[in-house]
């Protein structure tokens, strides 16, 4: 289908909605009574999908749109701490609750991580909390660093870039002076002073310290952006990310890492490939979103087929065979611009376990104009119902697609069952179909013959004879049934009551002659006795009719 233009605001709202659904699903899975290996894998997959989606959102929607000059740093730090949270709040609570806080070996690594992740308020509070338990020199610097951390400049839309850069420069110079002063203090083996110096080095953007203390490339990239280039825009990411990633072995990277790095480096074809390795749903929706924001053309030049259509088709193929997601699968196939003839083949292969599901499948086929699929499915359902003995339902399906031949065959079966048993048991079947407004000469024949049978049974012989003659004159009876109808006329011709007039008797004789000359002679010709009886009965009735 042709892509529909969507505004930036709408795309941002939809993107946020998708991410909220992912996060909600993660919470639901984590709250499961028993976290199995499968559930843990699903949690990891949703985490990865959210991280990828969120990063693409801030690079291409939030901060890199025409006419905007928004710094990516605060958004990147939000992305980092939401998708790769560290340090964990519960770890901090456990550390701060320890009896000898200053002696807790986990305290300083915790504060370094706070600095790396930009949690300066929590860092300041922790420094002030531990200061009374430190040496005099360390306590003094802990309080000074806490005060400086709280004064970290924060940009705003109302402030000019020059004003913010000036404030940031003065703040960095203050940290530089602190680092110089702390490094000159004795004794040099004071663990607290050494750790405080490391915290200051991180906050003043020292690349070596950040690289040494960062546990992941995300840690390092975030800290470098935050403390070294706080006004960086999205186009700065490739060069900075390249420097950071070089510090790690490529073999250490997960598929998620590779997808994120490809996105940061604007290597969009590779990005989509890695997204597909995370989950086909992700690659399909990323390609669709990239198409909406007009950045998919780069991938189109690299792929042999249109990537949006390719990934939507691949996802649709997966879902269309799913017990519960088949309808979603057909929707994806439709969105992917798949030819109707291809969609038809997928649709007719969907298992139809119930009437309700069959109606749903037919509804979706009609939605996409898959007339061939509707025809084939109705015929398939008609044959299934026929085999199950549900002849009324079978006729209804055949009627939907105008399969009069199959309807005729079912009527023939009903007539054959009557001849074999002598019991008119097809009434409910015929009534249900006729009530739906279906018109078919064989069905009408069965209805009219039942009327004849009921009138005859009620000894309303004149009415029964009129019905029988009407059936023969209208030629709604199949040729092979005419013989049986003529035989049924014998009791009426021989009865005490004159049922047929001379003209009507001649019409019966004409029907008998036509039957003899036809290719469907039926029982009358095969049984010379019945033919003679019928002829004699007609002659007697004709004589009686002239005397009356």
N, C-alpha and C positions, 0 to 999 in steps of 0.2 A: 504494500500500500504506500501511497505517496506520503512523505513526511509532512506532518502538520506543524506550522511555525508556532512556537511557544515562547512567551516573553521570559526575560531573565528572572523576574520576581516569581513567576509561576514555577519555573524550573527549580529555583531555590526552595520554594515551599514543598514541591513534590519530592525533592531530594531529601529534605529534612524528614518528611513523612516516611519515606522508605527506610531511612536510618533509624528512626524511632521504632519501626516495626522490627527491624533486626535486633535492636537492643532489648526490646520487649521479649522477643523469642529467646534470646540468651538468658534473660532472667527466668523465664518459664522453665527452660531446660535445667538451669542450675538449681531450681527449687524442686526438682523431681525427687520423689521419695528415695529412689535408688539410682545413682549416677552410674550407668553401665558404660562400657567402652564405646558403644555406639553413641550414647548421649554426649560423652566427652568429645568424641570426634565431631559431632554436630556443633557443639559449642565452639570448638576451634574454627570450624568452617565459617560460622556466623561472625566470629570475631574478625577473621581475615577479610570477609566480604565487607564488613563495616569499615575497617581500617582503609581498605582500598577506595571504597565509595567516598568516604569522608575526605580523603586526601585529594581526590579528583575534584571534589566540590570546592574546596578552598582554593585550589590552584586555578581552576578554569571558570568558576562561577563567582566566588566571593571576592577574589583579589586581583584577577587578571582580565577584567572585562574592559572594552574600549571606553575611554573617558575617565577611568578610575585609576588612582595612584595609591591604593591602599597597601600598607605594609603587610607582608604575609606573616611576620613573626608572631604576633599574638594568636593568630589563627593556627599557625603551625604548632605552637606550644599547647593550645587547647586540644588539637588533634593528638599530639604526642601523649599528653597526660590522660586523655580519655581512652585511647586505644591501647596504650602500653603503660598503665598506671604504675608509678614508682616514686618514692617508696610507698608501700601500702600503709594506709591509715592505722590498721590494727597493729602493724609492726611498731609504728611510732608510739602508740598508746602503751604497748608492752614495755618499750624502752624507757619511756618517761615515768612509768610506774615502779621502776626498779629502786631498791633502797639506796644504793650508792651510785647515783647517776653518773658522776664523773669517772667512776671506775668501770662502767659498763663498756665492754669492748665493742659493742655494736653502736655506741652513741655517735662517734665521729664518722664512720661510714654512712650512717643515717643522715647526718647533717650535710655531708658532701653531696649525697644524692639529692637532698632538698635544694642545694645550690644549683646543681646541674639541671634540675627540672624547673627552676624558677619559682619555687615555693618560698619566696623571700619572707613572707609574713610568718609562716610556720617556723622558718629558720630563725627569725628574730626572736620569736617567743621561746624557742628551745635554748638559744644562746643565753637569754636572760634567766631562764630557769636553771641552767647549769652553772652560771657565773659564780654564785656563792660557794660552790664546792671546788672551785679552781684556785690556783695560786693567785697572788695579788696581781701580777703582771697579766696572766691569762684572763683573769676576771675582768680587768680594765679593758682589754682589747675585745673580749667577748661582748661587753656592753656597747663599745664603740661600733663594732661591726653590726650589731643588732640595730643600732640607731641608723647607720648608713644604709642598711638593707631596707629599712622602712622608708627611706627617702629615695629609693630607686625611682627614677623618672618614668612616668607613664605618659604615652602620647595620647592626644585627643584630636578629634576632627576640627576643633576650633583653634588649635595651635599650629603655627607655621612650622615647616620642616627646619628652618634655620634656628628658631627658638628652641625646639626640642633637642636638636643636635648640640646646641650650646650647653643646655642643662646636662645632657648625657656626658659631654666631654668633661665638665667639671666634676661630675659624680665619679667617672672613671679615674680622673686624676686623684681624687680623694682616696680611692681604693689603692691606687698605685703607691701613694705615700704610706698608706697603712702597711702594704706588703713589704715595702723597704724597711719600715720601722720594726716590724715584727721579726724580719729576717736577721736584724742586727742584735736582737736581744739574746741574753745568756740566762740560763744554760740552754744550749741548743737541743738538748735531749728531752725537753719538756714536750710530751706528746700533745698536750692541749694546744701549745703555741704552734707546733708544727701543723696540726690539723686546722687551726684557725688561719694560718698562712695559706694552706691549700684552698680553704673556702674563699679567701680573698682573691687568690689567683684565678679561681674559677669565675668569680663575679666580675673581675676586670678583663675577662675574655682571653686569658693566656691559653693559646692553642695547645701547647705541650701538656699543660696540666689537665686541661679538659680531655684530651685524647687519652691521657694516662688513667684518669679517674672514670671515664665513661665506660660502661659495660657493654654497650651496643652502639651501632652506628647511629641509631635514632637519638640516643643520649647525647652523643658528641655533636651531631648536626644541630639539635635543638639548642644546646648551650652556646655553640658558636654563633648561631643566628641571634639568640637573645642578648648576649653580652658583647659580641663583636660587631654585629651589623643589625641593630635593632630596627632600622628603617628599610631593610632589604625587601625588595619586591620579588614576585614569583620568578621573574627571569634570571634571578641570581641563584636559584636553586641548582641548576645543572652543574655549574662550575664548583660550587661549594660542596655539593653532594659527591662529586667526583673525587675531591680531595679526601673526604672522610671515608668513602667506601674503599679507597686504595689501601687503607690501613688494615683491612680485613681480608681473609682468604675467601675467595669466591665459593669454595667448597663448604664453607661454614653457613652459607646463606640458604634459607628455606625458600620455598616457592613464593611465599608472601613477601619476603625480603626482595626477591628478584622483581616481583610485580611493582613494589613501591619504588625501588631504585629506577626501574624503567620509566615509571611515571614522572619521577623527579627529573630525569634526564630527557624528558619529552620523546622517548623512544616508544611511540604509541603502538606500532605493530607488535613489538615484543611484549609490551604491556598487556595487550589483549590475549596473546598466547598464554602468558602466565596466569591471567585471570581465568582462562578456560581450564587450566590445570587446578586452580583452586576449586572452581565449581562452574559448570556450564551456565547456570543461572546468572552468575556474575558477569561472564563475558558477554552474554546476550544483552543484559541491561546496560553494561558499560558502553557497548557499541551503539546502542540506541541513544543513550544520553549524549555520547560524543557526536552523534549525528545531529542531534538537536542543537548543540552548541557549535556546530560547523567546524569540528576538528578531525572528522573522520576521513577527510579526503587524503590525508597523508597515508592512512592505512589502506585506502582503496588502491593507491599506486603500488603498494607492497604486496597486496594479496591478489591471488588469481581470480577470486570472486569477491563480490561485495561483502565485506565483513559483517555488516549489520544483518543482511539477509542470511548469511551463512550461519551465524551463531543463533539467530532466532529459529532458523530451520532445525538446527541441531538440537536445541532445547525442546522445540515442539515434538520432534521425533522421540525424545526421551519420555515426555509427559503423555503423549497420545497413547502409549501402551500401558500407562499406569492405571490401576483399578479406579482410583479416585480423581486423578488429575487429567484424564483424557480430554475434558472440555477445555482446560487451560492449554493443553497441547494444541488443540485445533485453533485456539485463539492465537497462539504464537505462530503457527503456520500461516494464518491469515495475515498477521502483522508483518511477517517476513516476506510477503509478496510472492508466496508460493503459487504456482499455476494451479488453477482449479482442478485440472485433471489429476495432479499429484495429490491434492487434498482429498479428492474423491477416493483414491486408493487407500489413504490412511483412514478415512472415515469408515469405509465399509469393513475394515479389519478390526474395528473396536468391538470387543466382546459385549454381547447384549444379554446380560444375565437376568434382566427383569423388564417388565413392560414400562416401568417408570424410566429406566435408563434408556430404553429404546426411544421413548418420547423425547428425552433430552438430546440424544444424538441427532434425531431428526430435526429438532428445533435449531440446533447449531448449524446443521447442514443447510437448512432454509435461510438462516441468517447470512451465510456466505454464498448463497445462490448455487449450491451444489446440487442441481437438479438430478444429475446422473446418480449421485450417492443416495438421494432420497428414493429414487426409483429402485435401485438395487437393494437398499435396506428394506423397503416395503416388501419386495419380492422374497427376500431372504426370510423376513419375519413371517410372511404368509406361508412359506413352505414349512417353517418350524412349527407354526400353529397347526398346520394341516397334519403333519406327522404326529402331533400330540393329540389329535382328535378334536381340537378346538376349531371346528369348521366355520363358525360364525366370525371369529376373530380373523381367521385366514381369509375369508371372503372380504372382510373390511380392508385388510392390507392390500389385497389384489385390486380392490376397487379404487384405492387411492392413486394407483398408477395406471388405471384403465386396463388391467390385465383380464379382459373378458374371457379369454380362452381358459385360464386357470379357474375362473369362477364357474364357467360351464362344466369343467371337469369335476369340480366339487359337487355341483348340482347333480351331475350324472351319478356320482358316488351315493348321494342321498337317495336318488331314485332306485339305484341298485339295491341299497339296504332295505328299501320298502318292498321291492319285489321278492327279496330273499326271505324276509321275515313276515310280510303281510301286515306289518304294523307301521302306521304313519308316525314316526318318532322325530321327524325333522322340523316339526312346528316351531319350537323355541329358536332354533337356529335361523330359520327363514324370517320369523317375526322380528328378531333383533336387527337383522340386516336391513329389512324393508323399512323398519322404523327410522333408520338413519337416512332414508331417502335414496337408497341405491336402486337403480333401475336396470334390470337385466331380464331378458326374455325367459331364461331358464328358471330364474327365481320366481318370476310371475307365473310360469307354468306350475311350479310346485305349489304355490299359494292357491291357484285356481283349482288344481286337482284336489287339494285338501278340502276346499270349499265343496267340491263335488262329492267327495267322500262323506263329509259331515251331513250334507243334505240327503244323500242316499241313506245314510244310517238313521236319519230322523224321519225316513219314509216320505220325504218331500220330493217325490220322484220327478215331477214336472220341473221343479227348480233344478234338480240335479241334472236332468237331461239338457236343460238350457245351458248350464255351465259347461257340460261335456261338449256340446255342439260348439259353443263359443271358443273353447280351447282349440278344437279342430279347425274352425274357420279362421281364427287369428294366426294359426300356424306357429304358435309359441312353443308347442311341444317339440322335443327333438324327434327326428324321423324314426328312431328305433322305439319310441314310446307310443307311436300312433297305433301300432298293432294292439298294445295293451288297452288303449282307450277304446278301440272298436270292440274288443272282447267285453269290456265293462259296459258297453252299450247294449249287449244282448239281453240281460235281465230286464232292462227298461223297454226294449222292443217287444218282449214276450209277456210283459206284465199285464195285469187286469186293467190298469189305467192307461189310457192312450197318452203317451208322453210326447211322441214326435208326430208332427203333422206330415202330410205327404211331401211337402217341399223339404222339410227337415230330413225326412227319411231319404229322399233323393240325394241330399247333401252328404249324408253318411255313406251312401253307396258310392258317391263320387270320390270321397276320401279313401274308401277301400280300394277302388280301382286305381287311384293314384299310387297307393301304397304298393299294389301288386306290380305296377310298372316301374317303381322306383328301385334304387340300389339298396334300400334298407327295408326289405320285406318283413323282417321281424318274425313273430311267432305265427302270424296268420298263414303265410305262404308255407312255412315249415310244417304246419299242421293242417292238412287238408280238411280235417273234420271241423275245426273251428271256423274255417272260411265258409264251409257249406252251412254251418249253423247260423253264422252271421247273415249270409245271403238269404236263407230261408226266413229268418226273423225279420229282415227288412221287407221281404215280399209280403209276409203276413201283416206287418204293421202298415205297409202301404195300402193293402186291401182294406184294412180296418179304417184307415184314415179317410178313404173315399166313401165309406158307408156312413160315417158319422155326419 
